[in-house]
């Protein structure tokens, strides 16, 4: 996962968040040492040794996102993973933490190591690599449109990420190849195109195992100690624009939720409260199974919640499970439309 490759704890709550938002990121004193990331990186080093990757060692540092600057062996890790309160804030703002657990962080590290090996050994210049994965010169499109369940690509990170670009296809393939205890030959036996990529990866890694890499540059890109803007500015600049929604939105929401009772009847829970409470889980799940980015799903859900308030929609406690299922299916259908057409409007 490397858009950068295209270079082209204190109090919690709103007060704490507001104070964090005012401080330049470089003044937060963030570092890998002394955090749970440090033992994970030590474990990852042991994984590399077990996989036979001993001649290239990446340099790890904190930055704004996961990534490997092109033609380097430096791995950027999101700064918010260095502190639980920052990770919680990121989940609220972006809809998903890329590395929510120890297991997930290791998966991202294996993916990024695929980029390191690619750049360190100039694999993208090899004829067999290009024939199997494609040319590195292909456009790197952030808003890619995946084909779910395609058997031409391995599955590792959520969102069908191998389909984004040949560089990501290789990184995902490498990550599957190096995952400890994974029998990839059996798992992908019925997926001949994906299996052929894994077998090529296996041959290449056997070939370069004893070779010193020609590229060892570990230059950093946007290292956390150099970032002069605040966290608030970081999220403000990355927020997606308000979505264009289909004309039948109001009718769909009325089919999922109930209208507020008139008069003096007992007050019911607003539908927007239920939507807000489930937004993070929905954003993550929708991304995993459709490739629709969580920040877009979060923006869509915020719009839906606002519209539900305008329509005075509620959700009785007895109907919450049913409403959540219908909301999930509805949002997933909108997400799939956006993934394949670039818009929610048919």
VENWO-V356692 format. One record per run of one state. SS is the DSSP state (~ for helix, > for strand, _ for the rest). FROM is the first residue (numbers start at 1). TO is the last residue. If there is no record, write none. Layout:
# VENWO-V356692
SS,FROM,TO / SS,FROM,TO
This chain:
# VENWO-V356692
_,1,2 / ~,3,6 / _,7,13 / ~,14,22 / _,23,23 / >,24,24 / ~,25,27 / _,28,35 / ~,36,50 / _,51,58 / >,59,63 / _,64,66 / >,67,68 / _,69,73 / >,74,78 / ~,79,82 / _,83,83 / ~,84,94 / _,95,101 / ~,102,120 / _,121,122 / ~,123,125 / _,126,126 / ~,127,133 / _,134,160 / ~,161,163 / _,164,165 / ~,166,178 / _,179,183 / ~,184,187 / _,188,191 / ~,192,208 / _,209,223 / ~,224,226 / _,227,229 / >,230,230 / ~,231,238 / _,239,248 / ~,249,256 / _,257,257 / >,258,259 / _,260,269 / >,270,270 / ~,271,290 / _,291,293 / ~,294,310 / _,311,312 / >,313,314 / _,315,316 / ~,317,341 / _,342,346
